[in-house]
Amino acid sequence: MASGWAPDGAVQDQIDDSVSDAVMLARSRLPTGPGEIHCQECGGEIPEARREAMPGARLCVDCQSGHDHPALSSAYNRRGSKDSQLR
């Protein structure tokens, strides 16, 4: 398939970069620092297994579920746009 001026593997590079961006975004949203023994919202105990699996946990599972929402990042693939240099 003709790819114009794009080098071989350019499409896979776009996919890899999009995945890397999503992983970096997810990692940046993880809590850091010392965790809590009791939930900051409801005061319930945070199980030890959760504290070990997720260092920096500050909320119990139920309260965290209420805060979780889909990422607010754009689904627009800037690397695949019509202005991309990889056309």
QUIPE-V677688 format. One record per residue. RES is the residue in one small letter. SS is DSSP state (@ for helix, = for strand, . for the rest). PHI is phi in degrees with one decimal (NA if undefined). D_LAST is the distance of its C-alpha to the last C-alpha in Angstrom with 1 decimal. Layout:
res->[RES;RES]
ss->[SS;SS]
phi->[PHI;PHI]
d_last->[D_LAST;D_LAST]
This chain:
res->[m;a;s;g;w;a;p;d;g;a;v;q;d;q;i;d;d;s;v;s;d;a;v;m;l;a;r;s;r;l;p;t;g;p;g;e;i;h;c;q;e;c;g;g;e;i;p;e;a;r;r;e;a;m;p;g;a;r;l;c;v;d;c;q;s;g;h;d;h;p;a;l;s;s;a;y;n;r;r;g;s;k;d;s;q;l;r]
ss->[.;.;.;.;.;.;.;.;.;@;@;@;@;@;@;@;@;@;@;@;@;@;@;@;@;@;@;@;.;.;.;.;.;.;.;.;.;=;.;.;.;.;.;.;=;.;.;@;@;@;@;@;@;.;.;.;.;.;.;.;@;@;@;@;@;@;@;.;.;.;.;.;.;.;.;.;.;@;@;@;.;.;.;.;.;.;.]
phi->[NA;-70.9;-121.1;65.9;-90.9;-69.9;-72.2;-59.1;84.1;-65.4;-66.5;-64.6;-61.7;-62.9;-63.9;-60.0;-66.3;-64.7;-65.7;-60.6;-61.4;-66.5;-65.8;-63.2;-64.2;-63.3;-66.3;-69.4;-91.9;-72.8;-68.7;-128.2;85.3;-69.0;-85.6;-110.4;-87.8;-118.1;-60.8;-72.1;-95.6;-100.2;81.5;-70.8;-73.6;-89.8;-58.0;-59.4;-60.2;-68.1;-64.2;-74.0;-73.6;-133.5;-57.5;91.6;-62.7;-121.2;-127.0;-72.5;-60.3;-62.3;-67.8;-63.7;-60.7;-70.4;-90.3;-68.2;-150.5;-58.2;-57.2;-89.4;-77.3;-76.6;-85.6;-75.5;-88.2;-65.5;-75.6;-104.0;-73.9;-65.6;-93.5;-64.9;-76.9;-92.6;-62.4]
d_last->[12.8;10.6;7.2;6.8;6.9;6.0;9.7;11.8;12.2;8.9;9.4;13.0;12.5;11.0;14.1;16.4;15.6;16.2;19.4;20.5;20.2;22.3;24.8;25.3;25.8;28.4;30.1;30.5;32.3;34.9;38.4;39.7;43.2;46.4;46.6;49.4;52.2;52.6;49.9;49.5;49.5;52.1;54.0;53.8;53.6;50.2;50.8;50.8;48.2;45.7;46.6;46.0;42.7;41.3;42.7;42.9;43.6;45.4;45.5;46.9;44.8;46.0;45.3;41.9;41.0;41.8;39.5;36.5;33.8;30.2;27.8;27.1;23.6;20.9;19.1;16.1;13.1;12.0;9.4;7.8;8.5;7.4;8.0;6.0;5.6;3.8;0.0]
